[in-house]
Amino acid sequence: MSDVPIKMSGMTRLRNYFLTGVIVIAPLAITAYIAWTFVHWVDSWVKPYIPYVYNPDNYLPFAIPGFGLLVALIMITLIGFLTANFIGRSIVGFGERVLGRMPLVRGVYKALKQIFETVLSHKSDMFSTVGLVEYPRKGVWSLVFVAGEKDTEINAKLDKPGDPLVAVFMPCTPNPTTGFLMYVYRSEIVVLDMTIEDGAKLIVSAGLVAPQYNPPAIAGEGGPINISTAEKLATARKRGAI
């Protein structure tokens, strides 16, 4: 029986064209909106502190978007440069000692500083692996980001011989920046080959955008073949075609 092409109606074609346009335009529009909103947010914070004579908005008939962001980047870089020398480190040390004497502010500052140092440090190996753990019950698997093995008080008290506890972060859908910190035995983690970026895409899209996976090749007739080819050969053998 030959395949007969199915003719699409005019409304079906228009619907397909519309959906194709949404797929093309929506990511671009959302990205532009987020970038534009971020630029305006930074400008609203920085521009009020720029001296009148240095603010180009006071001389032009229109506002320059992004000027506050540019000033913020320059100031942050300059502060980092000054902090790298002896005088800058002394000033920062003095400020930290002052904050260290404030009961409530002290804890918040130390926690935030440790988080930023860990995230931005080039030596950090946090979230280098994506894995699966059985949560919230047996037979149900959740995607986690593995933080790595570290010698902590938790490990000292709960580690099993040859099976240490590993800190994992289980993100929530669709916001991967929120989630749960869990300590799971290494033997209970199924390590995946996907990257952290692919795992984040999977979380944000609620499983709709899955990373491409190439199954490992297996030995077969005529050299290595992939699993899909092996299934086709098995089906052909059953039908007597081979």
C-alpha positions, 0 to 999 in steps of 0.5 A: 500500500503506497503512502498517500500524502495528506492534504492540509487545510488552509486553517491547519497551515495557518496554525502551523505557521503561527506556531512556527513563528511563536517558536522563533519569536518567543525566545528572542522576545523573552530574552530581549525583555529580560535584558532590557529590564535588567539594564533599566533596573541597574540604571535606576539604582546607579544613575541617581548617584552619578554627579550631575555634570557627568550624567549625559541624560542632563545634556541630551533630550533623551536618556541613554539606556545602559549608561548606569550599567556601564558605570557600575561595571567600571566601578566594580572593576576599579574596586576590585583593582584597588582591593588587590593592593595593600591599601585596598586590603587594609580598607576592606579588612577594617570594614569587615572588622566593623561588620564583625561587631554587629550581631545581626549583620555579621552573620548575613555578611559572612554567609553571603561572602562565603557563597560568592567566593565559592561560586565565583572562585575558579578553584570551585568544583561545585555542581560539576556533575548531574545525577539522579536520586530516588526521591521522594520515594523508591521508584521515583527519580529526581534530578540533582546537581552533585556538589562533591565530596568534602570532609565535614562534620556530617561525613564524620558522623554518618559516613559508611565504610567505602560509601561516603555521604555526598552533598547534592542540590535538588532544584525545583521546576521551573526555577533551578535556583531554589530547591533542597540540599540533601546528603545522599550516599554515593552508592545511591546516586546515578551519575549522568553524562549530561552537563550542568547546562543541559540539566538546568534546561531540563529543569526549567522546561519541566522535562520538555527540553531534553538533551540529545543523547547518543546511546553507546555503540555495541558490537554486532555484525560488520562492526560497531552498531548502535542500539537502534540498529541492533533492534532493527536487525533483531526485528528483521531476523524475527520476520525472516528477512535475514 
